[in-house]
Every structure is written in C-alpha cells, then in structure tokens.
Amino acid sequence: MAKRWIPKVCAAIFVAGVAGIIIASVNGNNAGVVLTIGLVIVLAAVAVLTMSALDLQHGRIDAFEEVAAEQLEAQVTALVATGAPEAQVRALVRDAMRAGRR
C-alpha cells in the first residue's frame, strides 16, 4: 500500500518544492527558506530511493533463479529415480509453484 502513495507524495513535494524555491528566490532571496525547501526536496528524494531499493517485488536476479531451477530439477530427478511417477512429481511441483505465487 505504501508503494502507491509514497511516490505520489514525493512527486507533489518535488513540484511544490520547485515552485517554493522560485517564489522564495523572487520574494527577497531568503537563503534560509530556499535551503529549507531544498532539504525537504532532498528528503523526499531519499525516501523514493530507499523505497525503490527495498522494493522486494523485483525478486531475485536471474543467476539465483537459474540455480534454484537446477536444484529443483535435481530433486525431481532424485524422486523419479526412487520410483515416483515423473508425471505426478512434475504436477506436484507445478501446483506448488502456483500456490506460492498467490
């Protein structure tokens, strides 16, 4: 849920911050106000960067997925070698993967 509203709030802060810097510069060029607005914009940028760095929806990199697939195939092969029907083992793996994605 936070993935939806944090970028929107930060985008609003960016737009309002740029307008605020322009207005503060025109109205007397107060350095304190301009720096404060700039720091708020920087904090919003850090929030967006942190959120995107911690986003777990991207999943693992391809190399880890390949290793996991090889390990799963080795387990399937081992089960089939012990006498389990290959079609049933593969159907079980397919159903488990579907259940894990929900």
C-alpha positions as CSV (number, residue, x, y, z in Angstrom):
1,M,0.0,0.0,0.0
2,A,2.8,2.4,0.8
3,K,4.3,1.7,-2.6
4,R,1.4,3.6,-4.1
5,W,1.2,6.7,-2.0
6,I,4.9,7.4,-1.2
7,P,5.9,8.2,-4.8
8,K,2.8,10.4,-5.3
9,V,3.5,12.4,-2.1
10,C,7.2,12.7,-3.1
11,A,6.2,13.9,-6.6
12,A,3.9,16.5,-5.0
13,I,6.8,17.6,-2.8
14,F,9.1,17.9,-5.8
15,V,6.6,20.1,-7.7
16,A,5.7,22.2,-4.7
17,G,9.4,22.5,-3.7
18,V,10.5,23.8,-7.1
19,A,7.6,26.3,-7.0
20,G,8.6,27.2,-3.4
21,I,12.2,27.8,-4.4
22,I,11.2,30.0,-7.2
23,I,8.8,32.0,-5.0
24,A,11.3,32.3,-2.2
25,S,14.0,33.5,-4.6
26,V,11.7,36.1,-6.1
27,N,10.5,37.3,-2.7
28,G,13.7,38.7,-1.2
29,N,16.1,35.8,-1.9
30,N,15.9,34.5,1.6
31,A,18.7,31.9,1.8
32,G,17.2,30.1,4.8
33,V,13.9,29.5,3.2
34,V,15.5,28.3,0.0
35,L,17.8,25.9,1.8
36,T,14.9,24.6,3.9
37,I,12.8,23.8,0.9
38,G,15.8,22.2,-0.8
39,L,16.4,20.0,2.2
40,V,12.7,18.9,2.1
41,I,13.1,18.0,-1.6
42,V,16.3,16.0,-0.8
43,L,14.5,14.1,2.0
44,A,11.7,13.2,-0.4
45,A,14.2,12.0,-3.0
46,V,15.9,9.9,-0.4
47,A,12.5,8.4,0.6
48,V,11.8,7.4,-3.0
49,L,15.3,6.0,-3.5
50,T,15.1,4.0,-0.2
51,M,11.6,2.7,-1.1
52,S,12.8,1.5,-4.6
53,A,15.9,-0.1,-3.1
54,L,13.9,-2.0,-0.6
55,D,11.2,-3.0,-3.0
56,L,11.0,-6.8,-2.9
57,Q,8.7,-7.2,-5.8
58,H,11.6,-7.1,-8.3
59,G,12.6,-10.5,-7.0
60,R,16.0,-12.2,-7.2
61,I,18.4,-11.8,-10.1
62,D,18.4,-14.4,-12.9
63,A,21.5,-16.2,-11.7
64,F,19.8,-17.1,-8.4
65,E,16.7,-18.2,-10.3
66,E,18.7,-20.5,-12.5
67,V,20.5,-22.1,-9.5
68,A,17.1,-22.7,-7.8
69,A,15.7,-24.2,-11.0
70,E,18.7,-26.6,-11.3
71,Q,18.3,-27.6,-7.6
72,L,14.5,-28.2,-8.2
73,E,15.2,-30.3,-11.3
74,A,17.8,-32.4,-9.3
75,Q,15.2,-33.0,-6.6
76,V,12.7,-34.1,-9.2
77,T,15.2,-36.4,-10.8
78,A,16.1,-37.9,-7.4
79,L,12.4,-38.6,-6.7
80,V,11.9,-40.2,-10.1
81,A,15.0,-42.3,-9.6
82,T,13.5,-43.7,-6.3
83,G,10.4,-44.8,-8.2
84,A,8.0,-41.9,-8.0
85,P,6.0,-41.4,-11.2
86,E,7.5,-38.4,-13.1
87,A,4.2,-37.0,-14.3
88,Q,2.8,-36.9,-10.8
89,V,6.0,-35.3,-9.4
90,R,6.0,-32.6,-12.1
91,A,2.3,-31.9,-11.5
92,L,3.0,-31.6,-7.8
93,V,5.8,-29.1,-8.5
94,R,3.6,-27.2,-10.9
95,D,0.8,-26.9,-8.3
96,A,3.3,-25.9,-5.6
97,M,4.6,-23.1,-7.8
98,R,1.1,-21.9,-8.5
99,A,0.3,-21.9,-4.8
100,G,3.5,-20.0,-4.0
101,R,2.7,-17.2,-6.5
102,R,-0.7,-16.4,-4.9
